[in-house]
Amino acid sequence: MNEIITVEEVAQLCKVKTGKAYKIMRELNNELEEKGYITMRGRINKSYLLKRLGIEGGNNVILARSTGLLPRK
């Protein structure tokens, strides 16, 4: 099951302030709404965020795991 993460987790992963994290989340939630998905303000699907950040494959998965946003194997 996909996990929903908060602005604090997005800010930590992207190494930005919460204001910028909200902007990223707004943009991605708008993309998801255009695709017909239901979204929640202040929350984002972790898998979608990682995919759009280019972190879902290769060595970048280690970074996501070290921040706690992906489970350790």
C-alpha positions, 0 to 999 in steps of 0.5 A, spaced: 500 500 500 502 506 498 503 511 504 501 518 504 507 523 507 506 530 510 510 537 508 515 536 513 517 529 510 517 532 503 521 538 506 526 533 509 527 529 503 528 535 498 532 539 503 527 545 502 523 549 507 516 548 508 514 553 504 517 550 498 515 543 500 508 546 500 509 548 493 512 542 490 506 538 494 501 543 490 504 542 484 504 534 484 497 534 487 494 538 481 497 533 477 494 527 480 487 531 480 488 532 473 489 524 472 483 523 476 485 521 483 483 524 490 488 528 493 488 531 500 491 538 502 498 538 505 499 530 504 502 527 498 503 520 495 510 518 497 511 513 491 508 519 486 513 524 489 519 519 489 517 517 482 517 525 480 523 526 484 527 521 480 528 517 486 525 511 485 530 507 482 538 505 482 542 508 487 537 514 489 533 509 493 539 508 498 538 516 499 530 515 500 531 509 505 536 513 509 531 519 510 526 514 512 521 515 506 522 508 504 522 502 508 529 498 509 529 491 506 
